[in-house]
Amino acid sequence: MSILLYDLAGADPALRFSPYCWRARLALAHKGLPTQTLPWRFTEGERIAFSGSEKVPVIVDDGRAVADSWAIAVYLEHTRADRPSLFSGAGGMAHARFINAWADSVMNPAIARLILHDIWTVLDPGDQEYFRASREARFGMRLEQVQQDREARREDFRRSLSPLRAVLAAQPWFGGDAPSYADYILFSGFQWARCASRFALLAEDDPIAEWRGRMLGLFDGLAAAAAVA
Amino acid sequence: MSILLYDLAGADPALRFSPYCWRARLALAHKGLPTQTLPWRFTEGERIAFSGSEKVPVIVDDGRAVADSWAIAVYLEHTRADRPSLFSGAGGMAHARFINAWADSVMNPAIARLILHDIWTVLDPGDQEYFRASREARFGMRLEQVQQDREARREDFRRSLSPLRAVLAAQPWFGGDAPSYADYILFSGFQWARCASRFALLAEDDPIAEWRGRMLGLFDGLAAAAAVA
C-alpha cells in the first residue's frame, strides 16, 4: 500500500515546491517506499485536521498519520529500519538536528527573502490572500518589498553558504559517501527556489551547484522531473 | 603513556584559550586518554615542524603526530574504537562536518569580531606582533576597531545562534542524549571567549548558557578549571 503525502501545490496542482514537503518526499524515496502525493493548499486545513497539524507535510501510512518533516524522517527511520538508513546511526540523527535547525532558521528564511513574491505568483488564487497576509506580517513589509534589490543581496546569500562549500570540499555528500537526510534537508531549500521561481540562487561554477545537480538526478531524477514555474 | 597536546598559551603559560585546541582537549577527555599539554606560542613554529603543520593543535601519540582538530578527532575515533564514541556512527561523523564548518566559518569569526583585541592583550609579547599583523590583514582594520561597538553588535551575534537554541529545545546535547564531538566543537568557541576575554557573549537566561554550564562541568570540571584572563 502506498504512503500518502499531503503536498503543498500551486495554482497548477502539479507544481510542488514546499521545502518541507520535499524533505519528506526525498526521505520516502530514500527508503524506497511507494508514495502517492495529494496536492494540498494552505486554505485546506480541514483536510489534514485528522493529523493534528494545520500544515504539510503530513503522511498517512496504513492509517497512521504523521505530521512535520523531521517527525516524518524519524518515523520512517524507526519503522523501516530494514531499509537504507536516513541517518546512519544515533549520532547521525542527533547531528542532523543542527543542520535541520540551521536550514530552518538561516538558509530557508534567506531564500524566502529572495523569492517570496515569486512564490505568491504561483499560488492558487484562494491561497494568495492567506499567504500575503501571513508573510507580510512575518516580514513586516509588502511581499514585493521583501525580494526587492535581490540581485544586490544575492552575493551575501551566497557567502552565507560557506559551511556547505567547506563540507563538499571534504566529502561528496552531506551524508558522507552517500546522500543522507542531511542532503535532503539542504537540497529542499534549493528545490523550493527552483520550482517556485526563476531567480538563480547559485553561480554555475559554485561547488554547491554541482552537488545540487547530483541531487536532482537521485531516484531516477525525481527532483529533476518536478514541475517548475 | 600520555598523549602530548601542543596547546596555544598566552603570556601566562597556564592560559589556554584556542578554540581548536579545546576541541582536541575535550575529544581526548571524552576518550578517557591521559593527556599532557605543552604550552606553545604562535612564534614557535619550529617546535611543531615535525608534524608537518605550522599551527596547533598537534598531538603526539606514542611517536605518531597528528595535526588539525578535525583530523585529531577522526584519528582518536578510529584508533580508540573501544572507547566512548565521539560521533556515534558514520552518519554522526559525516554530519558533524557541517557543524564543524559552520563553527569555523560563521560562529568563531563572529566571536573574533567581539573579542579580537582582548585576545591580543593576553598573548605573550613575542606573539603580539605576529597576531596583530596577521589578524589586521585578515580583518582589514586595526584590532581595536574590530571589536569596537561590540555592545551594539552583541544582539546580532546572539540572534545568529538560533540554530543552537532550536537543537537544545529538542535534545539536551548536540550529540543527543549525551555529549558528542559536536558539543566540543560548539562549546570550544564559548570557552575561547571565556578564557581570553571578560566580554559576556550570552545572556544569563539564554538556554545556550545553561548548556554551556553543563559543558563546563564535564570531565570533573575540566573546562571550568581552566585559567581565565
Interface residues (C-beta under 8 A of the other chain):
Chain A: S85 F87 S88 G89 A90 G91 G92 M93 A94 H95 A96 R97 F98 I99 A101 W102 D104 S105 V106 S162 P163 L164 A166 V167 A170 Q171 W173 F174 G175 G176 D177 S180 A182
Chain B: S85 F87 S88 G89 A90 G91 G92 M93 A94 H95 A96 R97 F98 I99 A101 W102 D104 S105 V106 S162 P163 L164 A166 V167 A170 Q171 W173 F174 G175 G176 D177 S180 A182
